[in-house]
Structure formats: structure tokens, C-alpha cells
Amino acid sequence: MPFTVTHPLGRLPTFPELQDLARQHDVQINGNEQAGGFWHPDPEHPKVKGNYTFAQNGDIRGDFTGHVIGKLTGIFVFMTGKAEITITEKPFLLPEAVLKSKLSEALKEFCANFPPEV
């Protein structure tokens, strides 16, 4: 059953900011300020891979597939004021409450990098 984790986002990240953050976490980006793909840690044996697009209004949307105790798939959107991750498929053995908690922590950490402009 799909579920969504949401967190307030102070401002939308720029592509260079996302590149810097990706490098800090060994995530590789193959793309530009309009669209592309990403993977971690390498393209031949990725634990996570996905695609992203920047909309004309600045929103960032994408999808991902991970392999953590089985297949994990979902979509994400970063828009003015909030960030959302929707899990569309999760491993049977991974309890939803644990996954929600871990995603919520990670999304909070991500959003802390982009506070509102003063």
C-alpha cells in the first residue's frame, strides 16, 4: 500500500546545491539543470537509482528504485514549501513504521539544508 512522507521545505534547492549534497553522500548525477539520472554508489551495482526533472516553476520531481532487503520504489517532489516522498512498493520484510521513521528523519535532514531565504 503506498504511503507518503512530507516535510516543510524552506526553499527549493538549486541544481549546484543538489550536486554538492550528492557528492557528500557518494551519489552520482548524470544530467543537468533540466533533467537527468542519479545512482548510489555506482551505475553497475546501484543500491539506489532514479531520474529527476526540474519543472519550469522550479519544482523538482522524480522517481527512484532502491534495493534494501528487497525492492523499494517511489516518487519524490520538492516544491515551494514542502518536500514529499511517496513509497509505491516496499519489501515485504521491512515494516512500514520503520521505513516511515527512517524516511522522515532523512527528509528532515535534507530539508534542513534549504532554509527559507531571509
Secondary structure, 3 states (H helix, E strand, C coil): CCEEEEEEECCCCCHHHHHHHHHHCCCEEEECCCEEEEEECCCCCCCEEEEEEECCCCCEEEEEEEECCCEEEEEEEEECEEEEEEEEECCCCCCHHHHHHHHHHHHHHHHHCCCCCC
